[in-house]
Amino acid sequence: MAEVTDYERLAYQLMKGHPILGQIPEGLDDEKRVNTTHFRERREGLPPELSFALREWENLKIKVDPANRTLWYYMTPHSAPSFTPGLLSDLIDFRNTVQSIYHRTPADQKLLYLVSGSGLPGIYNLGGDLGYFAQHIRSKDRERLRRYAHDCIDLMYSCASSLGLPIILISLVQGDALGGGFEVALSSDIIIAERSAKFGLPEILFNLFPGMGAYSFLSRKLDPARAMRMITSGKVYTAEELQQMGLVELVVDDGKGEEAVRDYIARNSRKHAIHRTIRDVGRRVNGLTYEELRDVVDLWVDAAMNLDEQDLRKIERLRAAQAKRVGLT
């Protein structure tokens, strides 16, 4: 008999009250009823809020709002406040799960909005896993670093193309979005930020550049000259500064971010189709290809493998400072 997870037990308890899915054979105790083939087949027809109750990710927290057809996910990486290999793996699996559930969900329940946030106070995401970078640059393990980089741009391209689904992506930034964290926010359709949020591309400080989409996104959303200045300056920007540039849609008081996202969705859900279509027109006119992201990130790998010991020490000092912020050593 297959192992029963806590999430399956939860879904079973919820399903017992469901008028169709609750029709599970009588005469079995809960453990056996959860394990029946009948249940395992029926669970594929669950509405989204129950489908996601069957799944868990170590580095993500999920919240479903069926009334507004919105899925929220919060990044909660454990070993560093950045895109650790564990977080990347969970995000890839989460993307695949969203796509699978979307395609088998009835039309009137299909997802309209996907919202990304963070479960780390004061931090959205601080970018690439600096400890991982230093380790594999020192060991001359180019292929391992390249695989990590390709996983990053695979996710970045998925976000930039809305997971291949007719949905709108919103980044809720409640803290610092630096390096790859800023790039992920830029890959979404809309950024809503709290007032204390900070954005920046610090890679130039250790003789590297942001290779997971920054230039591609900024040169399209702004222009090549401003994209270059933002990348080469290493400047940290406030949410208000990025709103003035047109990169951030809304800036709200600290602690009001989730409410602002819900209000935005409530105001705009009836215009979802036309907003999505206008967005798609922009992609058609000034589209981003996976090949562009791959070619740029391969140049990033070349540059990373040429960093010297002084640069690596700067990376490690920055990694230690990041770890200290979240109570890690």
C-alpha positions as CSV (number, residue, x, y, z in Angstrom):
1,M,0.0,0.0,0.0
2,A,1.3,3.4,-0.9
3,E,2.3,5.8,1.9
4,V,-0.4,8.3,2.9
5,T,0.8,11.8,3.3
6,D,-0.7,14.4,5.7
7,Y,-1.7,16.4,2.6
8,E,-3.7,13.4,1.2
9,R,-5.4,13.0,4.6
10,L,-6.3,16.7,4.6
11,A,-7.6,16.5,1.0
12,Y,-9.6,13.4,1.9
13,Q,-11.2,15.2,4.8
14,L,-12.1,18.1,2.6
15,M,-13.4,15.8,-0.1
16,K,-15.8,14.0,2.2
17,G,-18.1,17.0,2.0
18,H,-17.7,17.5,-1.8
19,P,-20.9,16.5,-3.6
20,I,-19.1,14.6,-6.4
21,L,-15.6,13.9,-5.3
22,G,-16.8,12.7,-1.9
23,Q,-18.3,9.5,-3.4
24,I,-15.6,7.2,-2.0
25,P,-16.5,3.5,-1.2
26,E,-18.0,2.9,2.3
27,G,-16.8,0.3,4.7
28,L,-13.1,1.4,4.8
29,D,-11.3,3.2,7.6
30,D,-9.8,6.6,6.6
31,E,-6.3,5.2,6.0
32,K,-7.6,2.6,3.5
33,R,-10.1,5.0,1.9
34,V,-7.3,7.5,1.2
35,N,-5.3,4.8,-0.4
36,T,-8.0,3.6,-2.8
37,T,-7.4,3.8,-6.5
38,H,-10.8,5.6,-6.6
39,F,-9.4,8.4,-4.5
40,R,-6.2,8.7,-6.3
41,E,-8.0,9.0,-9.6
42,R,-10.6,11.4,-8.2
43,R,-8.1,13.7,-6.7
44,E,-7.0,14.6,-10.3
45,G,-10.3,16.4,-10.6
46,L,-10.0,18.5,-7.5
47,P,-10.5,22.2,-7.7
48,P,-7.3,24.2,-7.5
49,E,-7.5,24.9,-3.7
50,L,-7.7,21.2,-3.0
51,S,-5.2,20.2,-5.7
52,F,-2.5,22.4,-4.1
53,A,-3.4,21.0,-0.6
54,L,-2.0,17.7,-1.9
55,R,1.4,19.2,-2.5
56,E,4.2,20.7,-0.4
57,W,7.6,22.3,-1.1
58,E,10.3,22.7,1.4
59,N,11.3,26.2,0.2
60,L,7.9,27.5,-0.8
61,K,4.6,28.4,1.0
62,I,1.5,28.4,-1.1
63,K,-1.9,30.2,-0.7
64,V,-4.9,29.8,-3.0
65,D,-7.6,32.5,-3.3
66,P,-10.3,30.7,-5.3
67,A,-12.7,33.6,-5.1
68,N,-10.3,35.8,-7.0
69,R,-8.7,32.9,-9.0
70,T,-5.3,33.9,-7.6
71,L,-2.4,31.7,-6.5
72,W,0.2,33.2,-4.2
73,Y,3.6,31.7,-3.5
74,Y,6.1,32.8,-1.0
75,M,9.8,32.0,-1.3
76,T,11.2,30.6,2.0
77,P,14.8,29.3,1.2
78,H,16.4,27.7,4.2
79,S,20.1,27.8,3.7
80,A,20.5,31.4,2.3
81,P,18.1,34.3,1.4
82,S,18.8,33.7,-2.3
83,F,18.2,31.3,-5.1
84,T,19.7,28.2,-3.5
85,P,19.7,24.9,-5.5
86,G,16.8,23.8,-3.2
87,L,14.7,26.8,-4.0
88,L,15.4,26.5,-7.7
89,S,14.3,22.8,-7.6
90,D,11.1,23.6,-5.8
91,L,10.3,26.5,-8.2
92,I,10.8,24.2,-11.2
93,D,8.5,21.6,-9.7
94,F,6.0,24.3,-8.6
95,R,5.9,25.7,-12.2
96,N,5.2,22.2,-13.6
97,T,2.5,21.7,-11.0
98,V,0.8,25.0,-11.8
99,Q,0.8,24.2,-15.5
100,S,-0.6,20.7,-14.9
101,I,-3.4,21.8,-12.6
102,Y,-4.3,24.7,-14.9
103,H,-4.9,22.5,-17.9
104,R,-7.2,20.1,-16.0
105,T,-9.2,22.9,-14.1
106,P,-12.7,23.8,-15.4
107,A,-12.8,27.1,-17.4
108,D,-14.7,29.0,-14.7
109,Q,-12.1,28.1,-12.1
110,K,-8.9,28.6,-14.0
111,L,-6.2,30.7,-12.5
112,L,-6.0,34.4,-13.6
113,Y,-3.2,35.8,-11.4
114,L,0.0,34.3,-10.0
115,V,1.6,36.4,-7.2
116,S,5.2,35.9,-6.0
117,G,6.3,37.1,-2.6
118,S,8.7,36.2,0.2
119,G,8.4,34.6,3.6
120,L,11.6,36.2,4.8
121,P,11.0,39.5,6.7
122,G,12.7,42.5,4.9
123,I,13.9,40.4,2.0
124,Y,12.3,39.5,-1.3
125,N,15.3,37.7,-2.6
126,L,19.0,38.6,-2.7
127,G,19.9,36.8,-5.9
128,G,22.2,34.0,-6.8
129,D,23.6,31.6,-4.2
130,L,27.0,33.3,-3.6
131,G,28.4,30.4,-1.6
132,Y,27.5,28.0,-4.4
133,F,29.2,30.4,-6.9
134,A,32.4,30.7,-4.9
135,Q,32.6,26.9,-4.3
136,H,32.3,25.9,-7.9
137,I,34.5,28.8,-9.3
138,R,37.3,27.8,-6.9
139,S,37.0,24.1,-7.9
140,K,36.9,25.0,-11.6
141,D,33.6,23.2,-12.0
142,R,32.3,25.1,-14.9
143,E,29.7,22.5,-15.9
144,R,28.0,22.6,-12.4
145,L,27.9,26.4,-12.5
146,R,26.5,26.4,-16.0
147,R,23.7,23.9,-15.0
148,Y,22.8,26.2,-12.1
149,A,22.7,29.2,-14.4
150,H,20.6,27.4,-17.0
151,D,18.1,26.4,-14.3
152,C,17.9,30.1,-13.4
153,I,17.2,31.3,-16.9
154,D,14.8,28.4,-17.5
155,L,12.7,29.8,-14.6
156,M,13.2,33.4,-15.7
157,Y,12.0,32.6,-19.2
158,S,9.0,30.8,-17.7
159,C,8.1,33.9,-15.7
160,A,8.7,36.2,-18.6
161,S,6.3,34.1,-20.7
162,S,3.7,33.7,-17.9
163,L,4.4,29.9,-17.7
164,G,3.0,29.6,-21.2
165,L,-0.5,30.3,-19.7
166,P,-3.1,33.1,-20.1
167,I,-2.4,34.5,-16.7
168,I,-0.9,37.7,-15.2
169,L,2.2,37.5,-13.0
170,I,2.5,40.0,-10.1
171,S,5.6,40.4,-7.9
172,L,4.9,41.6,-4.4
173,V,8.2,43.1,-3.1
174,Q,8.3,43.6,0.7
175,G,12.0,44.1,1.3
176,D,15.3,43.9,-0.7
177,A,15.3,42.6,-4.2
178,L,18.9,42.4,-5.3
179,G,20.7,40.8,-8.2
180,G,18.6,37.8,-9.3
181,G,15.8,38.8,-7.0
182,F,15.5,42.1,-8.9
183,E,15.7,40.1,-12.2
184,V,12.8,37.8,-11.1
185,A,10.7,40.8,-10.2
186,L,11.4,42.4,-13.6
187,S,10.3,39.2,-15.3
188,S,6.8,39.6,-14.0
189,D,4.0,41.7,-15.6
190,I,3.5,43.9,-12.6
191,I,5.6,44.9,-9.5
192,I,3.8,46.1,-6.4
193,A,6.3,47.2,-3.7
194,E,6.2,48.4,-0.2
195,R,7.8,51.7,0.6
196,S,10.9,50.4,2.3
197,A,11.7,47.9,-0.6
198,K,15.1,48.3,-2.2
199,F,16.2,47.2,-5.7
200,G,19.7,46.9,-7.2
201,L,22.2,45.0,-9.2
202,P,25.4,44.7,-7.0
203,E,27.3,42.2,-9.1
204,I,29.7,44.9,-10.5
205,L,31.1,45.1,-6.9
206,F,32.9,41.8,-7.5
207,N,33.6,42.2,-11.2
208,L,30.6,40.3,-12.5
209,F,27.4,41.3,-14.1
210,P,23.7,40.2,-13.6
211,G,23.5,37.4,-16.1
212,M,20.0,36.1,-15.6
213,G,18.0,38.6,-17.6
214,A,18.7,42.1,-16.2
215,Y,19.9,43.7,-19.4
216,S,17.3,41.9,-21.5
217,F,14.4,43.1,-19.3
218,L,15.7,46.7,-18.5
219,S,16.7,47.4,-22.1
220,R,13.1,46.6,-23.2
221,K,11.3,48.2,-20.3
222,L,13.5,51.3,-20.3
223,D,16.2,51.6,-23.0
224,P,19.8,50.1,-23.5
225,A,21.5,53.2,-22.1
226,R,19.7,53.2,-18.8
227,A,20.0,49.5,-18.5
228,M,23.7,49.8,-18.9
229,R,23.9,52.5,-16.2
230,M,21.9,50.5,-13.7
231,I,24.1,47.5,-14.2
232,T,27.4,49.2,-14.1
233,S,26.7,51.6,-11.3
234,G,25.8,49.1,-8.6
235,K,23.3,51.6,-7.3
236,V,20.5,50.6,-4.9
237,Y,17.2,52.2,-5.8
238,T,14.1,52.9,-3.8
239,A,10.6,51.7,-4.8
240,E,9.6,55.3,-5.5
241,E,12.6,55.8,-7.8
242,L,11.6,52.7,-9.8
243,Q,8.0,53.8,-9.9
244,Q,9.1,57.1,-11.5
245,M,11.0,55.1,-14.1
246,G,7.8,53.0,-14.8
247,L,9.2,49.7,-13.5
248,V,7.1,49.6,-10.4
249,E,3.3,49.8,-10.7
250,L,2.4,50.7,-7.2
251,V,4.2,51.8,-4.0
252,V,2.3,51.3,-0.8
253,D,3.1,51.7,2.9
254,D,4.9,48.9,4.7
255,G,2.6,46.1,5.8
256,K,0.0,47.0,3.1
257,G,1.5,45.0,0.2
258,E,-0.9,42.0,0.3
259,E,-3.9,44.3,0.7
260,A,-2.7,46.4,-2.3
261,V,-2.3,43.3,-4.5
262,R,-5.8,42.1,-3.6
263,D,-7.2,45.6,-4.3
264,Y,-5.4,45.7,-7.6
265,I,-6.8,42.4,-8.6
266,A,-10.3,43.4,-7.5
267,R,-10.1,46.6,-9.6
268,N,-8.7,44.9,-12.7
269,S,-10.0,41.4,-12.9
270,R,-12.8,42.4,-15.3
271,K,-10.1,43.8,-17.6
272,H,-7.9,40.7,-17.3
273,A,-8.4,39.6,-20.9
274,I,-7.6,43.0,-22.4
275,H,-4.6,43.6,-20.1
276,R,-3.3,40.2,-21.0
277,T,-3.8,40.8,-24.7
278,I,-2.0,44.2,-24.6
279,R,0.9,42.5,-22.7
280,D,1.0,39.9,-25.4
281,V,1.2,42.6,-28.1
282,G,4.2,44.0,-26.4
283,R,5.8,40.6,-26.4
284,R,5.1,40.1,-30.1
285,V,6.6,43.5,-30.9
286,N,9.6,43.4,-28.6
287,G,9.8,39.7,-27.6
288,L,12.4,37.9,-25.5
289,T,13.7,34.5,-26.7
290,Y,15.0,31.7,-24.6
291,E,18.1,31.7,-26.8
292,E,18.9,35.3,-25.9
293,L,18.8,34.5,-22.1
294,R,20.9,31.3,-22.7
295,D,23.6,33.1,-24.7
296,V,23.8,35.9,-22.1
297,V,24.1,33.5,-19.2
298,D,26.8,31.6,-20.9
299,L,28.8,34.8,-21.1
300,W,28.1,35.2,-17.4
301,V,29.5,31.7,-16.7
302,D,32.7,32.7,-18.7
303,A,33.1,35.9,-16.7
304,A,32.4,34.1,-13.4
305,M,35.0,31.4,-14.1
306,N,37.6,34.2,-14.6
307,L,37.1,35.8,-11.2
308,D,40.3,36.0,-9.1
309,E,40.8,35.3,-5.4
310,Q,40.2,38.9,-4.4
311,D,36.8,38.9,-6.2
312,L,35.9,35.6,-4.5
313,R,36.8,37.0,-1.1
314,K,34.4,39.9,-1.8
315,I,31.7,37.4,-2.7
316,E,32.2,35.4,0.5
317,R,32.1,38.6,2.6
318,L,28.8,39.5,1.0
319,R,27.5,36.0,1.5
320,A,28.4,36.2,5.2
321,A,26.6,39.5,5.5
322,Q,23.5,38.1,3.8
323,A,23.5,35.0,6.1
324,K,23.8,37.3,9.2
325,R,20.7,39.2,8.1
326,V,18.6,36.0,8.5
327,G,20.4,34.5,11.5
328,L,22.5,32.0,9.6
329,T,26.3,31.5,10.1
